[in-house]
Amino acid sequence: QLLCLFSGVCGGEFSVLRSPQSVVFRDGSWPIPGERIPDVAALTMGFSVEEDLPWPGLGVGDLFHRPQATVLVTVKGVDKLPVKGFSYPIENAVPFSLDSVANAIHTLFSEETPVVLQLAPSEERVYMVGKANAVFEDLSVTLRQLRNRLFQDSSVLSSLPLSSLSRNNEVDLLFLSELQVLHDIVSLLSRHKHLAKDHSPDLYFLELSGLEEVGKRYGEDSQQFKDASQILVDSLQKFADEMFNLYGGNAIVEVVAVKEFNSPLSRKTRSILQASQSQKENPYNLAYPYNYDYSVIFNIVLWMMIGLALAVIVISYNLWNMDPGYDSIIYRMTNQKIRMD
């Protein structure tokens, strides 16, 4: 860890706020590569990954009881947050997405009601797939909707201690609107608890950058940034507890805090309730990428064909060398009848 810190490669922290007993996280300071965070989410949900993850922070756990939901919140603008739970430094903090996990859920549980919600309020980027996401159609996703939601009844403005933050500043309202999204997700899910009790896993991926904007506007040594950081920590802890309780203690809530990513993330914006992702274009007529299930399918087909070939050989050999005296009663009766005639 010290070598990682001195070299300047680590730039963030991966924290596990709540997790069920079936998922084992070990207490330690093992750095986790930033590009492997989606693999951690996939493995904890019971999905396979393309490459093995030699990270000692994640144990085997109970393979027959997987969590019903994974909630991952990315907070930009700060290296770490003083949250409760296991925390690990991030090595090489690069942008990542949970599209692979979302596609796996949508493919395996398309006939059920999984919740797949990926939301970045400040960028107005939303990705929802599945039948259950009709529940979240009323969720505020654009900046105008978020601003209007803040000044409605039962908003977070009436419960949060704003301290040095102002209701008249756009940067402060952006930060507060992201906290409003956390509150609304819990509120909508609490009114539709059947989504948390079905057999399909759910995925929530939220990207919050309001704290980063507060730091740019006032400075990281300002009282506004300190107050915003404390409000965010309290809100995330409350959000984690509420989501954990809604899923009956069978959910994982994780937080990724990064000062800034090493490189920008290139991705396409997806519309709300998009049915499926479009096929990738192949203008150069390249071969299909290697499928990691190829070896499994090859072995199944190979040994099945070998078994069938051996069965045909054995059956043919026994039929060819069959003793007529030990044949069926029909042959023996026919033989005796011929002798009597």
C-alpha positions, 0 to 999 in steps of 0.5 A: 500500500505504501508503495502504491501511495508514494508512486501516485498510482492510487487515487481513490477508495472503494468502500463496502458500507453494507453487505449480507453474510453470504458475501465475504469481504476481508478487512485489509488494505489491499489495493484494488485495480480500478478497472476490476471494480465491475468484476467485483460487482459481478462476482458478488452477484454470482456472475462469471467474469472473463478473467480471474480476480486475484484480489484477497479482499473478496472471499468465496462466501456462500455460493448458493445464496447470492445478494438480491441487489447491488448498489454502487455509488461513485462520488467524484471530487474526493479521495476518500469518505469517512464512511463505516465499513470495509475500505480499500485503496483504488489502484489506477482509478480509471472510469468504469461502467456496470454495463456488463453486469446490467446486460447479464441481468437483463439476459438471464432474467428478462422474463422477470422484474429485475431493477437495472438503474444507472443514473448520473444526475449532473450529466442527465444520463439515465439507463434503465432496462427491464419491466420493473423500471416503469416504477422509476419513470417518475424519478427526476433525471434532468436538471430542471426536474431535479431543481423543481423537485427540491422545492416541492413538499417532502424534499431533502431541503426540509430535513438536511442541515444546510449549514453554509450551503445556500438554496440560491446557488446553482452549484449547491442546488446541484449537490442537493439534487443528487441527495434528493435522487437518493431519497426518491429511490428509497421512497419509490422502492418502499412503495413497491416492495415487491420488487425487492422480494422477487427472485431476480437480482437488482442493480443500482449504479449512481454517479454523483459529481455535485461534491466535485462542483462544490469544491471547484466553486468554493475550494476544498478548504472552504466551509461549504466543501466541509459541510457538503462532505459531511452531509454527503457521508450522512446521506450515503450512510442513511441511504445504505441502511435503508436499501439494506433494510428494504432488501431484508439484509440481502443487499450490497451497498458500495461507494467509490470515492475518486478525486478524478479519473485518470482518463475520460470514459467513452460511452454512449448515452442511453435513453430511459427504458431502452429495450436492448443495446444496438449491435456494434458496427463492424466496418472492417469485416473483422472476426468476432471476438473470442467467446470465453464460453467456447472452451466449455461448449467445445468440451461438451460437444467433443465428449458427447460425440466421443460417447455416442461414437463408442456406444455405436461401436459397442452396440454394433460389435455385440450385434455382429457377434450375437449367438443365435442360440441366445436370441429371443424366444421368437427366433427359437419358436420359429426355428423349432417350427421349421424343424417339425415341418 
